[in-house]
Structures are given as structure tokens and as C-alpha cells.
């Protein structure tokens, strides 16, 4: 019976009388088998890569849906009034961060929010080269001009004209545009701290607040302890200024935990953070998951030490004409801050800024 020619050409014949030339042909034509095996391996690798890519894309989409579905979104009119939000132009970015004890669902941020004041006011400046982030804290009793209402405490802008007036007042204070706004219910500190497994903070002093005791130096905080730590104000001689320093210490510890401890490389932790924290956030609708993901990618080389904290320049405490306890601004230093925001040199200013004390 004649043998299959394809079989012969690939594997040769077992006949003892095979000619030397035939043996050479056998050795030469055996290579296509290896090539076919190579193609199979590449196909398997390609499938594995596609599966990994699909998993990553699915994970990103899942995180995005968590953020978009759970956080509270506001339109431009609610945030900026009748004005168009300032275009980012791929340059420096200023995000107004407001903290409040009031639950988001209980507050009409867009309208006449009488009785509602922003307890914590920060401006996050993201440098144009995306190499660092600076956080400016503004004490809530800072005495400023509020358009249409004369001079008042900066946190009163919210009660006078809702979020649009609060945003405009802070923008006027720093002499620079606000591109995005994020409002956080203080209860979010509890959820966020527990999601990362606790945060270590450096306290300047020993004190008690909310049924918890804190010692000078390092403190390992759970969620409830973190909430008490960042809320404390009446326990200190300089009140809100010390609370600002405590909040900055907490955020510094949180960044250390997220970046240094490898939290960002743990999908379960990241998903838990987004899931637990997003319900306590109210943001303008352009600060959606795609924008946050894009910003996170641009800041991918940032380390915890690249985040700098500083405070609005306060020259001393005083009383307003109607008897309110206020904090007066050092106008000369404020001018330097405004120049730094305009020139995108906030990192240089923050590096040399002095700690504000009374």
C-alpha cells in the first residue's frame, strides 16, 4: 500500500533502504511542524493578553460605574450659576474642596442655602506639568469680600448665595479660576479610612474629642477615630487653625497609605474605596469617572511627598463691627499666593510657606 505523500514529506519513511538524500529532506521538511507549534503558542498568548485586557477594561468600567452611580452630580448652573465653567486648556487645575457635617441630601447647594455653611474649605491645585499637587486650606472665619454682601466670613458665602457664590468667593480670594468642585460629607472620612485599613497620622498635641483620645506623635486611626480627629475644633486655643492642621495631617497620612502601602495596586481595596466613599461626595458633573481616571493617569508618577499643604495667610484674630469673631488676612502674603496661582508656581510658594498659628 502506498504511503500518504504528505505524511512522508513531514515525517519520512521507516523503510531501512531510505536514501541519504531522502533523510536530508526529512530533516529539512520537519520545520513546518515547529512553526505550526509556534503559531499555536502565539495564539494562546494572544488570547491570554486579550483576556487580561478585557479584565482590566471591565475593572475600569466597574469603578467608573461605581463612582458615577453613587456620587451626587450637579450641573454647571448649580455649581457656577449662570457662568460657563472655565476651560482647563490642559494647564493647571484648581478644584474647590468643601467639607460639611450636613448630609448631601439635606442641602440645596445650588440655591438659597440659608443656615448651611462650608465648615472646611480647601483648594487643590494640580500643576500644569502634573508633577505635584498643592492643597490650600482657608479657615472658615477668614474675613473676605463677598460680592453683593460686603465683608463677611468666607464660609457665609454658601448661606448667602448657595454654591455658585461660594465658588465665586473662593475664586476671587485666590485670584484664579475654579475648574471643578467637590463637596464631602465628613462621614466619608469614616468610610474612606476603614476602606484602606486605617490611617496613621502625626498629631501636634494630645487631646480628646468625640469620646476618643489622641496622643502627641503617631496615632493609628480607625474610621470613627479619624472622623473625631478631623472634626475637633473647640479643643484648641486657635480653634479652626489647629483643625486645619489636623485635617492636613490626616490627608498626608491617607496619601501615605494609598500610595506607599501599595493600595492602588490592590483592585479589591480600590473598588472598596470607591464604593464606600463615593456616596458621601457631591461633584460637578464634569468631574466624572473618565475625568478622574484621566487625571489619575496624568499624576501616575506622583508620590506622597509630592503633595504639599499650606494655609491662607492669617495675620491675627479680631472682631467685626457687628461683634463676630473673625480672622484677618495678611494682604501682602495673599498677593503672593495670587501671583503663585496665576503663574502656576504654587509649589514654590507652598514649599516656603510658614505654618499659620495664633
N, C-alpha and C positions, 0 to 999 in steps of 0.2 A: 504494500500500500504506500503510495507516495505521501510524503510529509507536507504539512501546510507550509508554503513558502514563507509566509510572514513569521511563523514560529522559527523556521530555520534561520531566517535572516537576523532574528533577535537573539536567539539562544544557541545556534549552531546545531550540528548533528552529533549523536552519540556514537556514530559508526567509527570503528577503530581505524578505518582507512581514510580518514579525513585528510585532505591535502594541507600542507603548511599554509598555502595562500588562503584556504578556507578558514583556518584557525585565526589568521591575522584579521580576516574580515569579521570573524566572530567577535574578537576583542574590540575592533573599531566600532562596530554597529551596536555594541551594548550600551553606549552613552545615552541614546534617547530614553531609555528606561530611567536613568538618573535624572534627566531633565524633567521627565514627567513627574517624578517624585518631588523635585524641587518646586514645580508649579503647584503641586498639591499642598506643600508646606506653606508656600506664599499665600495660597487661597485661604488656608486655615488662619494664618496670621492676619490676613485682611479681615476675615470675619470677626476675629477677636478684637481687632482695632475698632471695627465698626460697632461692636457691642459695647466697648468701653466708651466710645464717643456718644453712643445713644444713651448710656447710663449717665454720663456727665451732663449731656443736654437735658435729659429728663430730670436730673437733680436740680439744675439751674432753673428750669421751668417750674419745678415744685416749689423752690424757695421763692421765686417771683410770685407765684400764686398765693403763697402764704402771706407775703408782705402786702400785696395788692388787695387781697380779700379781707385781711384782719385789721389793717391800719385804716384810720379815718382820713378820707381825701377831701380837700377843699379846692374849689375853683379859683381862678385868678381874681374874680371880683371879691370873693370872701377874704382873700389874703392881701391884695393890693388895692382894693377899692376899684375905682374906675380907671386906674392907670394900668398900662401894659407892664408886665414884669420885664426887668432889664435883661437884655440878651447877654449870655455868658461870653460869647466870642472866643471860646477856647482859652480864656485867660484866667486871671484869679477869680475865685469864687467865694462869696460871702453867704453863709447860712445862719439865719437867726434861730437860736435855740431858746425856747421858753419852757420853764417848768412850773407846774402848778399843782396844788393839793386838790383842786376841783376835778371831778371826773369829767372826761371829754363830753359825754353825752348830756351833761348838765349845763354846758356852756354854749352860748351862741357867740362864737368868736367873730363872726362877720358883722354883727350889728351892734346895738347899744348894750354892751355887756356891763351894765352898772353893777357894782359890787364885786366884779371879777377883776383881779389884778394879777399880773405876772410876778410870781414870787422869785423866780430865777431867770436871769437874762444873760445870755451868752451870745457872742458872735463867733462862729467858726470860720476862720479864713483859710482857704486852701490856696496855696501859692500857685502862680501860673505855670511853674515848671513841675508841679505836682511832687515836689521833693519833701514837703512838710506841711504840717497843719498847726495853726496857732488858735488858741481859744482865749478870747477877751471876755472877762466877766464884768458885768456892770451892776453895782449894788442897786437894789430896788429903790432906795431912798435918795438916789442921786438927783440933785435939783437941776432941771433942764427946762428948755423952752419946748412947749407942746403947741403945735400950730393950732390957732383958734382958741386956745385956752390959757395962754400966758405961761408963766412958770409954775411948775409942779413937780412932784416926784415922778421919775421916769416910769414907774410901774402903774401910774394913774392913767397913762395913755390908753390902756386897754379899756378901762371903765368909761373913759370919755368918748371913745370912738371905735371900739372894737379892735380887731386885729389889724385892719388897714392903718389905723392911726398909730398903733403900737409899732408896726413895721416902719412906717414913715419916720417916727420919732427916733428910733434907733439908727436908721439910715442917716438922718440929719446929725445925730450925735457923733457918728464915726466919719461923716463926710464921704461916704461911699455907698453904692447901691447894695440892696439886699436881693439876692437872686432866688433864694428858697427859704421856706420857713418850716420848722418842725417844732411841735409842742408835745411835751411829755408829761403825762400824769406821774407824780412822784412814786406811785405804787409800782411803776415799771422798774424802778431800781430793785425792788424785791425780786421780781421775776427774772430780770437780767442777771443779777448776782447769783441766784440759785442755778440758773442755766449753765453758767461757766464753772460751777462747783465752788463758789466762794471767791472773795477778793481780799487781798492783803493791802491795807492802807497804812500810811505813816501819819499818825496823829501828832499835832504840835503840843498837845497837852492832855491831861487826864480830865475826864468829865463824865457825867451821867445824863442820859436822855432817853425818854421813851421806855424806861424800865431796863435799859442796858448800860453797862459800864465800859468805858473806853480808857485805855492807858496811854501815856505818852510813849511814842515809838510805834512799833509794828502792832497791828491788830488784824486778826483773821476774821472777816465778817461774813456772816450768813446774810440772806436776803433781808430779813427783818432788822438785823443789826445795821445793815447798810442804809436802810431807809431812815432809821433813827439818827444815824451818823450825819447824813446829808441834810436832814431837816433841822437839826439843832441850831438854835439862834439865840434864844434868851439866856442860855447858859454862859454866855461870854460877854466880857466888858465891851468889846467892839462889835457885838451882835452880828449883823449880816456880813461884815467883812471876814469874820472868822468862819462863818458858814460857807462863804465863797471859797476860802482856803481849804476847808474840809471837802467841799464838792470837787475841787480841783485835785485833791489828794486821792479821792475815790476814783475819779476818771483816769488818773495816772495809773493807779493800781489795776483798774479794769483793763486798760490798754496793755499793761504788762501781762496780764492773764491771757488776754486774747491773742496777742502776738508772740510773746516769749514762750508761753507754755504750749504752743502748737495747737491752740484751739481751732484756728482756721483750717488746719489740716484734718480735722475730725468732722466728717459730714453729719454725724449724729448730733454733736454739740452745736454746730452751726444751725442746723434745722431747728434744734430746740430753742436756741437764742431767738431766731426769727419768729417762731411760733409763740413763744412766751412773751416776747417784748412788743411785737407789732400791735396788739390790741390797745396798748397804752400810748400809741403815737397818733398824732394828727398832723398831716403834712399837706403842702400844696400838691395838687395832682400831677405836676411835672416832676416831683421828686418820687417817681415810681420805681419799681424794681429794676427796670432797664437802666435808669439814670444812676441808681445806687451801684449797680453792677459795673457800669462803665467807670464810675468814679473810683470804685474799689480796685479795678484793674489798673487805672492810671496811678494809683497810690501803692501799687504792689511792692515797691522797693522800700516803703516806709517802715521804720522800726519804732518801738515805743518811745525811744529817746528823741524821735523827730517831732513829737507833739509837745508844743510849748504853751505854757499858761501865763497869763498876766491879767491885771485888773485895771479898770478905769482909774485915772489919777484923781485921788481924793485929797484935798488939802486940809480938811477938817470937818468936824460936825458943827451944826448950828441950829437955829430956829428960823422958820419962815415968818413972814409978817402976821400970819394967822395962827402961829404957835406950833406948827408941825416940826417934828424932829427931822432934820434933813442932813444930807452930806453934800458939801460944797466941792465943786470941781476945780482942779488946778488947770486953768485955761491954757497956760503955756505948754504944759505937757500934753493936753488934749490936742493942741495944734500939731504936735509932733506925731501923735497917733494918727491923726487925719492924713498927714503927709505920708506916713508909712502905708496906710491903706491905699492911698492914691498911687503911690509908686511901687506897690507890691514888695515893700521891704519890711513887712510886719515881723518877719523872722528876726531881723536885726534889732528891731525895737524890743521885741519880747525877750531877746537874749540879755539885754542890759536893763530891763525894767525892774524897778525896785518893788519889793513887797509892800502892799498898802496896809498900814496899821493906823490906829488912832491913839 
